[in-house]
Amino acid sequence: MAEVTAFGKLLRKLRIDYSEVLGTMAKRLGISPAYLSAIENNGRDIPEDFVAKIAAEYNLDETQIKELEEAKAQTAGTVAVQFESQKAERNYVETAVMFARDFSKLTSNQVEQLKELLRSFEVSGVTANGSVSE
């Protein structure tokens, strides 16, 4: 039996919440049931726009979208970094690449410390340009 991915588990939960079978969800998303099953069971890569398609079709809130994005990254083992046009400066890109390249060298304690630091930025409401968001 194939291994259900983190992403697949969330899709199944969504189907249960909507009382849908795999075929119904596949039809709503415009794909075949076999393809959806393969995505759930790590037999196919998750399409780039798939989370957005699910979010639109099922009217997901931001928390649900974030959960799907995190499960997609966990399943794929990769994370895409989207830079806004002003953030595509060399300094931002170089920092992101350095972080990604050296991430595997971090201890679990260091990862926890980084998570706490990043959470503190989110909670503080300070934006990248130093202004405080409402």
N, C-alpha and C positions, 0 to 999 in steps of 0.2 A: 504494500500500500504506500502511496506517495505521501511525503511529508507536507502537511499544511503549513504554509508560511504565516508569519505574523500578519501580513497583509491579507492573506486568505482567511484568517480567523476573523478579522474585522469585516470582511465582505460577508462571511457567513452570519455574523452577528447582525449585520444590517439586513440581510435577507430574513432572518428570524423576526427582527423588529417590525418588518413590513409584511410578514407572513407570505413571503415569496419563495418559490423554488428556484433553483439555479437557472432553469430555462427562462423564467420570467425576467430575472435580473439581466440575463444576457440579452434578451430582446430589448429591454429598456435601454441598455448601453450600446446597442447596435453591433453586437458581436455574437459569435456562435456559442452555444453552451459548452462545447468542447474547449474552445479557446479560453473561456472564463474559468473552467475547471483547471486548465493547465496553468493559468496565472496563479490560482489559489494554491496549487500543489507544486509550485516552483518548476514547472515544465516549460514555462515561457516567461520572458522578461515582462515587467509591467510597463505598458506604453507610457511615454512621456506625459501625455495629456490625460491619463486615465483618472487621476484623482480629481482633476477639474471636471471631467465628464460625470463622475459619480456625484460630486458635490452639487453640480447643477441639477442632475436628474432627481436626486433625493433631497434637495434643498437643505444641505448640511450646514451646521453652524461652524464658526471658526474653530472651536474646540475639536469637533469631529474631523474637520479638514486637517488640522494639525496632527491629530492622532493617525490619520491615514497616511499623511506625508512621512511621519516618523516610522510607521510600519513599512512603508515602501522603501525607505532608506535602509532600514534594518534588513529587509528581505534581499534587497539588491546588494547590500554591502558597500554602497556608495552614497555620497551626498553631493548634489549639485549646488553651487554657490551662484546666486543671481546677483549681479551688481547693478545698482541703479546707475544711470549715465554719469552722474557726478562722482560715483564711487569706483569707476573703472580706472581711476588713477593708478599709476604704477605702485605706489605705496600700499594701497588696499589689496591689489591683486597679489603682490609679492608676499604680503603677510598671510593671506589666505593659502597660498601655495606652500609657504614654509610650514604653516600649521598642519596642513594636510600631509605633507611629506614626513613630518616628524611626529605626528600623532601617535603612531604605533610605539614610539619610544617612551610614552608617558606611563607612569605607574597608575594604578587605580586611584590612589590617593590624590595624585596630581589632577586626574580627570575630575574627581569630585570637587577639588578646589576651583578648577576652571568653571565648572557648572555653577557653583555658588557665585563666583565673580560675575558671570554672564547674567545670572538671575538678578543680581543686585542692580545691574544696568537696566534690565527690563522694568524692575519695580520702581527704580528712581525716576523714570520718565525722562531722563536726560537723553536727548537725541545726539546723533553723530556730530552735529555742528556745535554742540555745547548748550543749545537752548533747552528749556524744559517744556516737555509736551504736557498738555492738559489731560 
